[in-house]
C-alpha cells in the first residue's frame, strides 16, 4: 500500500508522478460517480414529482 504523504516523494522521485496521477484519477472518479449519482437522483426526483403532479391534476379534474 503506497501513501502519497511522508517521505515517499522525497525518497522515490519517479514514484511521485504516479502517486499524484493515481490520486487525481481517484479524485476524478469519485467526483464523476458523485455527480452521476446526484444527476440520477435529481432525475428520479423530478420524474417522481412530475408523475405525482400528474396524478394530482387528474384527481382534481375528475
C-alpha positions in Angstrom: 0.0 0.0 0.0 1.6 3.2 -1.2 0.9 6.6 0.5 1.5 9.9 -1.2 2.3 11.6 2.1 5.6 11.4 4.0 9.0 10.7 2.6 7.8 8.6 -0.4 8.0 11.5 -2.8 11.4 12.6 -1.5 13.0 9.1 -1.5 11.3 8.0 -4.8 11.0 10.9 -7.2 9.9 8.6 -10.0 7.0 7.4 -7.9 5.7 10.9 -7.1 4.0 11.5 -10.5 2.5 8.0 -10.4 1.2 8.7 -6.9 -0.2 12.1 -7.8 -1.7 10.7 -11.0 -3.4 7.9 -9.1 -4.7 10.4 -6.5 -6.0 12.7 -9.3 -7.6 9.6 -11.0 -9.4 8.6 -7.8 -10.5 12.1 -7.2 -11.9 12.4 -10.7 -13.6 9.0 -10.4 -15.2 10.0 -7.1 -16.3 13.3 -8.5 -17.7 11.7 -11.6 -19.5 9.0 -9.7 -20.8 11.5 -7.2 -22.0 13.8 -10.0 -23.7 10.9 -11.9 -25.4 9.7 -8.7 -26.6 13.3 -8.0 -27.9 13.7 -11.5 -29.6 10.3 -11.4 -31.1 11.1 -8.0 -32.4 14.6 -9.2 -33.7 13.0 -12.4 -35.6 10.4 -10.4 -36.9 13.0 -8.1 -38.1 15.2 -10.9 -39.8 12.2 -12.6 -41.5 11.3 -9.4 -42.5 14.9 -8.8 -43.9 15.1 -12.3 -45.9 11.9 -12.0 -47.2 12.9 -8.6 -48.3 16.3 -10.1 -50.0 14.5 -13.0 -51.8 12.2 -10.6 -52.9 15.2 -8.5 -54.1 17.0 -11.6 -56.0 14.0 -12.8 -57.6 13.6 -9.4 -58.5 17.3 -9.3 -60.0 17.2 -12.8 -62.3 14.3 -12.1 
